[in-house]
């Protein structure tokens, strides 16, 4: 009985440390810039990772972050949070060639800038 108690205590400390580390890593991921992807019909997490992530094996990170139970069946219309540091492509420069009506650039801080042709 005494040995069993020591074994339980020996496993409890590493478990608490691992939970604290997991909580800390999830908190960091929550504060990092993200891309919110809307799932299309027949998308799978593995297919998404192969197309969009630097390391396709990071689909597991997305599964954990988004609490996806089955990576092969994600309901169309669902939103997936994707940390930008995992994504293959980053922001690029663009030029506005023509505009019909009004068009706005929405910046990261949510401010709007009216666009004009040639910008």
OpenMM code with the backbone's topology and positions (N, CA, C; nanometers):
from openmm import Vec3, app, unit

residues = "UNK UNK UNK UNK UNK UNK UNK UNK UNK UNK UNK UNK UNK UNK UNK UNK UNK UNK UNK UNK UNK UNK UNK UNK UNK UNK UNK UNK UNK UNK UNK UNK UNK UNK UNK UNK UNK UNK UNK UNK UNK UNK UNK UNK UNK UNK UNK UNK UNK UNK UNK UNK UNK UNK UNK UNK UNK UNK UNK UNK UNK UNK UNK UNK UNK UNK UNK UNK UNK UNK UNK UNK UNK UNK UNK UNK UNK UNK UNK UNK UNK UNK UNK UNK UNK UNK UNK UNK UNK UNK UNK UNK UNK UNK UNK UNK UNK UNK UNK UNK UNK UNK UNK UNK UNK UNK UNK UNK UNK UNK UNK UNK UNK UNK UNK UNK UNK UNK UNK".split()
positions = [
    Vec3(0.0830, -0.1184, 0.0000),
    Vec3(0.0000, 0.0000, 0.0000),
    Vec3(0.0872, 0.1245, 0.0000),
    Vec3(0.1913, 0.1259, 0.0793),
    Vec3(0.2816, 0.2402, 0.0887),
    Vec3(0.3556, 0.2603, -0.0438),
    Vec3(0.3951, 0.1519, -0.1082),
    Vec3(0.4641, 0.1593, -0.2376),
    Vec3(0.3711, 0.2180, -0.3430),
    Vec3(0.2446, 0.1787, -0.3422),
    Vec3(0.1482, 0.2294, -0.4396),
    Vec3(0.1307, 0.3808, -0.4246),
    Vec3(0.1282, 0.4301, -0.3014),
    Vec3(0.1126, 0.5731, -0.2777),
    Vec3(0.2325, 0.6492, -0.3345),
    Vec3(0.3541, 0.5962, -0.3163),
    Vec3(0.4749, 0.6605, -0.3686),
    Vec3(0.4754, 0.6603, -0.5215),
    Vec3(0.4263, 0.5526, -0.5801),
    Vec3(0.4192, 0.5447, -0.7265),
    Vec3(0.3207, 0.6495, -0.7785),
    Vec3(0.2038, 0.6617, -0.7145),
    Vec3(0.1057, 0.7621, -0.7563),
    Vec3(0.1648, 0.9026, -0.7468),
    Vec3(0.2372, 0.9311, -0.6373),
    Vec3(0.2970, 1.0627, -0.6196),
    Vec3(0.4053, 1.0875, -0.7245),
    Vec3(0.4813, 0.9854, -0.7583),
    Vec3(0.5878, 0.9997, -0.8574),
    Vec3(0.5307, 1.0342, -0.9948),
    Vec3(0.4140, 0.9790, -1.0287),
    Vec3(0.3513, 1.0085, -1.1569),
    Vec3(0.2720, 1.1394, -1.1538),
    Vec3(0.2270, 1.1807, -1.0380),
    Vec3(0.1463, 1.3020, -1.0290),
    Vec3(0.2282, 1.4267, -1.0613),
    Vec3(0.3519, 1.4357, -1.0129),
    Vec3(0.4345, 1.5548, -1.0350),
    Vec3(0.4646, 1.5758, -1.1836),
    Vec3(0.5150, 1.4739, -1.2570),
    Vec3(0.5368, 1.4972, -1.4003),
    Vec3(0.4086, 1.5308, -1.4751),
    Vec3(0.2953, 1.4733, -1.4340),
    Vec3(0.1689, 1.5025, -1.5006),
    Vec3(0.1309, 1.6487, -1.4835),
    Vec3(0.1491, 1.7016, -1.3648),
    Vec3(0.1175, 1.8418, -1.3385),
    Vec3(0.2096, 1.9317, -1.4205),
    Vec3(0.3367, 1.8969, -1.4299),
    Vec3(0.4321, 1.9757, -1.5088),
    Vec3(0.3935, 1.9724, -1.6553),
    Vec3(0.3568, 1.8553, -1.7062),
    Vec3(0.3175, 1.8451, -1.8475),
    Vec3(0.1921, 1.9267, -1.8745),
    Vec3(0.0948, 1.9247, -1.7852),
    Vec3(-0.0275, 2.0037, -1.8039),
    Vec3(0.0042, 2.1530, -1.8037),
    Vec3(0.0944, 2.1958, -1.7167),
    Vec3(0.1326, 2.3374, -1.7125),
    Vec3(0.2013, 2.3778, -1.8419),
    Vec3(0.2878, 2.2914, -1.8947),
    Vec3(0.3566, 2.3214, -2.0204),
    Vec3(0.2574, 2.3276, -2.1357),
    Vec3(0.1611, 2.2362, -2.1390),
    Vec3(0.0591, 2.2360, -2.2437),
    Vec3(-0.0239, 2.3634, -2.2374),
    Vec3(-0.0625, 2.4026, -2.1163),
    Vec3(-0.1408, 2.5253, -2.0995),
    Vec3(-0.0612, 2.6466, -2.1478),
    Vec3(0.0675, 2.6512, -2.1145),
    Vec3(0.1518, 2.7631, -2.1559),
    Vec3(0.1655, 2.7670, -2.3079),
    Vec3(0.1866, 2.6523, -2.3726),
    Vec3(0.2024, 2.6504, -2.5178),
    Vec3(0.0725, 2.6891, -2.5877),
    Vec3(-0.0439, 2.6494, -2.5338),
    Vec3(-0.1713, 2.6884, -2.5926),
    Vec3(-0.1959, 2.8380, -2.5750),
    Vec3(-0.1535, 2.8944, -2.4618),
    Vec3(-0.1702, 3.0379, -2.4393),
    Vec3(-0.0868, 3.1169, -2.5392),
    Vec3(0.0343, 3.0702, -2.5684),
    Vec3(0.1190, 3.1365, -2.6673),
    Vec3(0.0539, 3.1283, -2.8043),
    Vec3(0.0001, 3.0105, -2.8393),
    Vec3(-0.0639, 2.9931, -2.9700),
    Vec3(-0.1861, 3.0839, -2.9831),
    Vec3(-0.2583, 3.1050, -2.8717),
    Vec3(-0.3780, 3.1889, -2.8781),
    Vec3(-0.3436, 3.3347, -2.9037),
    Vec3(-0.2257, 3.3812, -2.8604),
    Vec3(-0.1909, 3.5212, -2.8779),
    Vec3(-0.1176, 3.5466, -3.0096),
    Vec3(-0.0759, 3.4430, -3.0796),
    Vec3(-0.0045, 3.4584, -3.2060),
    Vec3(-0.1025, 3.4946, -3.3176),
    Vec3(-0.0544, 3.5664, -3.4208),
    Vec3(-0.1433, 3.5988, -3.5333),
    Vec3(-0.1956, 3.4718, -3.5996),
    Vec3(-0.3215, 3.4754, -3.6400),
    Vec3(-0.3854, 3.3564, -3.6966),
    Vec3(-0.4579, 3.3877, -3.8269),
    Vec3(-0.4750, 3.2837, -3.9048),
    Vec3(-0.5595, 3.2860, -4.0231),
    Vec3(-0.6824, 3.2042, -3.9849),
    Vec3(-0.7994, 3.2589, -4.0055),
    Vec3(-0.9230, 3.1844, -3.9802),
    Vec3(-0.9698, 3.1303, -4.1148),
    Vec3(-0.9635, 2.9997, -4.1289),
    Vec3(-0.9998, 2.9330, -4.2542),
    Vec3(-1.1405, 2.8763, -4.2417),
    Vec3(-1.2218, 2.8981, -4.3430),
    Vec3(-1.3563, 2.8391, -4.3471),
    Vec3(-1.3508, 2.7088, -4.4262),
    Vec3(-1.3883, 2.6007, -4.3618),
    Vec3(-1.3820, 2.4671, -4.4223),
    Vec3(-1.4814, 2.4571, -4.5377),
    Vec3(-1.4344, 2.4002, -4.6469),
    Vec3(-1.5180, 2.3761, -4.7652),
    Vec3(-1.5620, 2.2296, -4.7665),
    Vec3(-1.6654, 2.1982, -4.8436),
    Vec3(-1.7088, 2.0579, -4.8505),
    Vec3(-1.5921, 1.9658, -4.8906),
    Vec3(-1.5831, 1.8548, -4.8231),
    Vec3(-1.4849, 1.7486, -4.8475),
    Vec3(-1.3430, 1.7836, -4.8033),
    Vec3(-1.3198, 1.8984, -4.7380),
    Vec3(-1.1870, 1.9286, -4.6828),
    Vec3(-1.1552, 1.8293, -4.5722),
    Vec3(-1.0289, 1.7918, -4.5637),
    Vec3(-0.9794, 1.7163, -4.4493),
    Vec3(-0.8631, 1.7950, -4.3909),
    Vec3(-0.8313, 1.7703, -4.2655),
    Vec3(-0.7216, 1.8404, -4.2014),
    Vec3(-0.5883, 1.8034, -4.2651),
    Vec3(-0.5735, 1.6786, -4.3049),
    Vec3(-0.4498, 1.6316, -4.3663),
    Vec3(-0.4315, 1.6989, -4.5024),
    Vec3(-0.5368, 1.7043, -4.5812),
    Vec3(-0.5319, 1.7699, -4.7123),
    Vec3(-0.4991, 1.9179, -4.6948),
    Vec3(-0.5627, 1.9831, -4.5995),
    Vec3(-0.5369, 2.1241, -4.5722),
    Vec3(-0.3901, 2.1455, -4.5369),
    Vec3(-0.3371, 2.0602, -4.4498),
    Vec3(-0.1969, 2.0726, -4.4082),
    Vec3(-0.1019, 2.0551, -4.5261),
    Vec3(-0.1294, 1.9593, -4.6131),
    Vec3(-0.0438, 1.9376, -4.7301),
    Vec3(-0.0420, 2.0593, -4.8228),
    Vec3(-0.1549, 2.1275, -4.8340),
    Vec3(-0.1643, 2.2430, -4.9231),
    Vec3(-0.1081, 2.3711, -4.8621),
    Vec3(-0.1286, 2.3907, -4.7320),
    Vec3(-0.1049, 2.5218, -4.6744),
    Vec3(0.0041, 2.5316, -4.5677),
    Vec3(0.0453, 2.4222, -4.5083),
    Vec3(0.1406, 2.4320, -4.3975),
    Vec3(0.2840, 2.4050, -4.4415),
    Vec3(0.3779, 2.4722, -4.3758),
    Vec3(0.5201, 2.4511, -4.4029),
    Vec3(0.5542, 2.3048, -4.3776),
    Vec3(0.5100, 2.2537, -4.2642),
    Vec3(0.5314, 2.1133, -4.2287),
    Vec3(0.3951, 2.0437, -4.2275),
    Vec3(0.3659, 1.9612, -4.3277),
    Vec3(0.2351, 1.8954, -4.3339),
    Vec3(0.2003, 1.8131, -4.2092),
    Vec3(0.3013, 1.7681, -4.1351),
    Vec3(0.2739, 1.6912, -4.0133),
    Vec3(0.2153, 1.7773, -3.9010),
    Vec3(0.2147, 1.9090, -3.9190),
    Vec3(0.1575, 1.9976, -3.8180),
    Vec3(0.0049, 1.9939, -3.8155),
    Vec3(-0.0575, 1.9090, -3.8979),
    Vec3(-0.2030, 1.8954, -3.8924),
    Vec3(-0.2468, 1.8556, -3.7523),
    Vec3(-0.1601, 1.7832, -3.6809),
    Vec3(-0.1942, 1.7410, -3.5443),
    Vec3(-0.2044, 1.8616, -3.4506),
    Vec3(-0.1178, 1.9616, -3.4727),
    Vec3(-0.1253, 2.0838, -3.3928),
    Vec3(-0.2585, 2.1543, -3.4171),
    Vec3(-0.2995, 2.1592, -3.5434),
    Vec3(-0.4284, 2.2214, -3.5755),
    Vec3(-0.5435, 2.1424, -3.5146),
    Vec3(-0.5318, 2.0110, -3.5156),
    Vec3(-0.6362, 1.9267, -3.4579),
    Vec3(-0.6512, 1.9572, -3.3087),
    Vec3(-0.5399, 1.9707, -3.2389),
    Vec3(-0.5435, 2.0011, -3.0956),
    Vec3(-0.5953, 2.1423, -3.0711),
    Vec3(-0.5408, 2.2386, -3.1433),
    Vec3(-0.5795, 2.3786, -3.1251),
    Vec3(-0.7282, 2.4002, -3.1498),
    Vec3(-0.7824, 2.3327, -3.2507),
    Vec3(-0.9218, 2.3514, -3.2897),
    Vec3(-1.0162, 2.2464, -3.2327),
    Vec3(-0.9634, 2.1559, -3.1524),
    Vec3(-1.0417, 2.0496, -3.0887),
    Vec3(-1.1234, 1.9709, -3.1911),
    Vec3(-1.0548, 1.9288, -3.2981),
    Vec3(-1.1187, 1.8520, -3.4051),
    Vec3(-1.1038, 1.7042, -3.3713),
    Vec3(-1.2144, 1.6348, -3.3590),
    Vec3(-1.2100, 1.4930, -3.3219),
    Vec3(-1.1639, 1.4054, -3.4373),
    Vec3(-1.2212, 1.4260, -3.5559),
    Vec3(-1.1890, 1.3424, -3.6708),
    Vec3(-1.1290, 1.4298, -3.7812),
    Vec3(-0.9981, 1.4159, -3.8076),
    Vec3(-0.9336, 1.5016, -3.9075),
    Vec3(-0.9799, 1.4742, -4.0506),
    Vec3(-1.0534, 1.3659, -4.0709),
    Vec3(-1.1029, 1.3324, -4.2047),
    Vec3(-1.2455, 1.3818, -4.2289),
    Vec3(-1.3120, 1.4267, -4.1226),
    Vec3(-1.4509, 1.4735, -4.1360),
    Vec3(-1.4680, 1.6020, -4.0557),
    Vec3(-1.4616, 1.7141, -4.1273),
    Vec3(-1.4820, 1.8442, -4.0648),
    Vec3(-1.6034, 1.9063, -4.1331),
    Vec3(-1.7025, 1.9462, -4.0581),
    Vec3(-1.8229, 2.0021, -4.1210),
    Vec3(-1.7919, 2.1257, -4.2061),
    Vec3(-1.8447, 2.1288, -4.3280),
    Vec3(-1.8286, 2.2450, -4.4153),
    Vec3(-1.8846, 2.3672, -4.3434),
    Vec3(-1.8123, 2.4781, -4.3563),
    Vec3(-1.8535, 2.6012, -4.2893),
    Vec3(-1.7877, 2.6208, -4.1540),
    Vec3(-1.7258, 2.5149, -4.1004),
    Vec3(-1.6542, 2.5293, -3.9736),
    Vec3(-1.5373, 2.6252, -3.9925),
    Vec3(-1.4962, 2.6893, -3.8849),
    Vec3(-1.3817, 2.7801, -3.8869),
    Vec3(-1.2636, 2.7116, -3.8193),
    Vec3(-1.1476, 2.7157, -3.8859),
    Vec3(-1.0256, 2.6573, -3.8294),
    Vec3(-0.9266, 2.7701, -3.8026),
    Vec3(-0.8752, 2.7748, -3.6806),
    Vec3(-0.7716, 2.8709, -3.6452),
    Vec3(-0.6368, 2.8130, -3.6874),
    Vec3(-0.5607, 2.8908, -3.7653),
    Vec3(-0.4313, 2.8445, -3.8158),
    Vec3(-0.3254, 2.9487, -3.7792),
    Vec3(-0.2331, 2.9178, -3.6873),
    Vec3(-0.1264, 3.0124, -3.6561),
    Vec3(-0.0453, 3.0455, -3.7817),
    Vec3(-0.0219, 3.1740, -3.8055),
    Vec3(0.0466, 3.2152, -3.9283),
    Vec3(0.1888, 3.1613, -3.9380),
    Vec3(0.2518, 3.1337, -3.8244),
    Vec3(0.3887, 3.0812, -3.8311),
    Vec3(0.3940, 2.9384, -3.8863),
    Vec3(0.2786, 2.8717, -3.9031),
    Vec3(0.2746, 2.7381, -3.9621),
    Vec3(0.2470, 2.7425, -4.1128),
    Vec3(0.2003, 2.8576, -4.1642),
    Vec3(0.1516, 2.8700, -4.3017),
    Vec3(0.2672, 2.8910, -4.4002),
    Vec3(0.2566, 2.8251, -4.5177),
    Vec3(0.3587, 2.8366, -4.6229),
    Vec3(0.3754, 2.9788, -4.6720),
    Vec3(0.2665, 3.0426, -4.7088),
    Vec3(0.2725, 3.1766, -4.7651),
    Vec3(0.2450, 3.2807, -4.6586),
    Vec3(0.3047, 3.3966, -4.6809),
    Vec3(0.2798, 3.5092, -4.5931),
    Vec3(0.2188, 3.6218, -4.6727),
    Vec3(0.2037, 3.7364, -4.6087),
    Vec3(0.1486, 3.8522, -4.6790),
    Vec3(0.2367, 3.8922, -4.7972),
    Vec3(0.1748, 3.9441, -4.9014),
    Vec3(0.2478, 3.9896, -5.0203),
    Vec3(0.2010, 4.1301, -5.0570),
    Vec3(0.2825, 4.1996, -5.1346),
    Vec3(0.2439, 4.3302, -5.1860),
    Vec3(0.1498, 4.3115, -5.3034),
    Vec3(0.0560, 4.4037, -5.3178),
    Vec3(-0.0391, 4.3981, -5.4283),
    Vec3(-0.0660, 4.5399, -5.4767),
    Vec3(-0.1115, 4.5499, -5.5985),
    Vec3(-0.1475, 4.6798, -5.6549),
    Vec3(-0.2906, 4.6723, -5.7054),
    Vec3(-0.3666, 4.7786, -5.6801),
    Vec3(-0.5047, 4.7859, -5.7259),
    Vec3(-0.5038, 4.8349, -5.8702),
    Vec3(-0.5555, 4.7547, -5.9619),
    Vec3(-0.5600, 4.7935, -6.1035),
    Vec3(-0.6841, 4.8737, -6.1364),
    Vec3(-0.7987, 4.8332, -6.0869),
    Vec3(-0.9210, 4.9082, -6.1141),
    Vec3(-1.0207, 4.8799, -6.0026),
    Vec3(-1.1137, 4.9744, -5.9878),
    Vec3(-1.2158, 4.9627, -5.8832),
    Vec3(-1.3497, 5.0063, -5.9406),
    Vec3(-1.4528, 4.9328, -5.9083),
    Vec3(-1.5895, 4.9742, -5.9386),
    Vec3(-1.6571, 4.9912, -5.8029),
    Vec3(-1.7067, 5.1100, -5.7756),
    Vec3(-1.7653, 5.1380, -5.6452),
    Vec3(-1.6557, 5.1725, -5.5461),
    Vec3(-1.6792, 5.1438, -5.4184),
    Vec3(-1.5798, 5.1714, -5.3157),
    Vec3(-1.5164, 5.0405, -5.2711),
    Vec3(-1.3867, 5.0464, -5.2464),
    Vec3(-1.3133, 4.9303, -5.1948),
    Vec3(-1.2239, 4.9779, -5.0814),
    Vec3(-1.2109, 4.8942, -4.9791),
    Vec3(-1.1328, 4.9308, -4.8626),
    Vec3(-1.0282, 4.8240, -4.8328),
    Vec3(-0.9163, 4.8705, -4.7821),
    Vec3(-0.8146, 4.7811, -4.7266),
    Vec3(-0.8394, 4.7790, -4.5773),
    Vec3(-0.8604, 4.6626, -4.5215),
    Vec3(-0.8795, 4.6505, -4.3772),
    Vec3(-0.7479, 4.6009, -4.3193),
    Vec3(-0.6864, 4.6838, -4.2379),
    Vec3(-0.5544, 4.6548, -4.1816),
    Vec3(-0.5665, 4.5635, -4.0603),
    Vec3(-0.4520, 4.5142, -4.0158),
    Vec3(-0.4498, 4.4212, -3.9026),
    Vec3(-0.5131, 4.4824, -3.7781),
    Vec3(-0.5012, 4.6139, -3.7604),
    Vec3(-0.5602, 4.6790, -3.6424),
    Vec3(-0.7070, 4.7125, -3.6637),
    Vec3(-0.7678, 4.6604, -3.7730),
    Vec3(-0.9083, 4.6762, -3.8088),
    Vec3(-0.9429, 4.8152, -3.8625),
    Vec3(-0.8424, 4.9019, -3.8855),
    Vec3(-0.8713, 5.0314, -3.9463),
    Vec3(-0.8931, 5.0122, -4.0954),
    Vec3(-0.9757, 5.1006, -4.1547),
    Vec3(-1.0076, 5.0924, -4.2971),
    Vec3(-0.9354, 5.2031, -4.3730),
    Vec3(-0.8903, 5.1692, -4.4934),
    Vec3(-0.8301, 5.2676, -4.5828),
    Vec3(-0.8997, 5.2562, -4.7176),
    Vec3(-0.9538, 5.3695, -4.7658),
    Vec3(-1.0187, 5.3717, -4.8958),
    Vec3(-0.9132, 5.3492, -5.0029),
    Vec3(-0.9401, 5.2559, -5.0947),
    Vec3(-0.8449, 5.2256, -5.2012),
    Vec3(-0.8792, 5.3027, -5.3286),
    Vec3(-0.7744, 5.3317, -5.4036),
    Vec3(-0.7907, 5.3937, -5.5351),
    Vec3(-0.7065, 5.3153, -5.6349),
    Vec3(-0.7431, 5.3230, -5.7629),
    Vec3(-0.6672, 5.2535, -5.8675),
    Vec3(-0.5244, 5.3061, -5.8679),
    Vec3(-0.4309, 5.2171, -5.8814),
    Vec3(-0.2892, 5.2530, -5.8848),
    Vec3(-0.2186, 5.2380, -5.7510),
    Vec3(-0.2919, 5.2165, -5.6437),
    Vec3(-0.2299, 5.1994, -5.5123),
    Vec3(-0.1631, 5.0656, -5.5013),
] * unit.nanometer
topology = app.Topology()
chain = topology.addChain("A")
for resn in residues:
    res = topology.addResidue(resn, chain)
    for name in ("N", "CA", "C"):
        topology.addAtom(name, app.Element.getBySymbol(name[0]), res)
